[in-house]
Amino acid sequence: MKPYIGVLALQGGVSEHVDMLKAVGCDTVEVRRPEDLNGIAGLVMPGGESTALIKLLVRWNLVAPIRTLAGTGIPIWGTCAGSILLSSEISEREHRVDQPSLELAPVRADRNSFGRQVASFQEDLIIKGLEEPFPGVFIRAPLLFPLSNSSEILSSVSEGVVFVKCGNIWLSSFHPELTDDTRVHAMFIRDAVIGS
């Protein structure tokens, strides 16, 4: 039976994540309402605009159900803005920002750490668990500052951490869905299958 993975479909790179998940052999559901979370083995929260996304999560009554899902051990992965939404603290230029989040990972996400959209770039990443470098695409990306020794750092660049796993919560600053490389999605699926 194929893993059944939800993709938060309120904003951002939804179709790109769906395509990558299908490429690694998953069935998917686009999550817009609490009932869409039923029966999933994992949830991907795409990039977008973090302040808009949290408002949409509140409007569609998804905050409590996603927190409940996380509490059951289901893997949840946020990419770029999705990683900001999962972090316990949010800052910009290392100054705290009063922005609500799901507070599911003991991480401080520093928004726009690499600059604005015009400063977007790609860098080969050494990722724990992958033998060859991964093409990391960074667009208005945050840096991730783990606040707990239990966090597992999966990848860093010279500026700091860009991929971290906190139990069943995954945070990546970069956009693996904007590449042709399915290996990071496959890593997440393995975690979802093992946890189910």
Secondary structure, DSSP 8 states (H G I E B T S, - for coil): ---EEEEE-SSSSHHHHHHHHHHTT-EEEEE-SGGGGTT-SEEEE--S-HHHHHHHHHHTT-HHHHHHHHHTT--EEEETHHHHHHEEEEEETTEE--------EEEEEEETTT-SGGG-EEEEE--TT-SS-EEEEESS--EEEE-STT-EEEEEETTEEEEEEETTEEEESS-GGGSS--HHHHHHHHHHHHH-
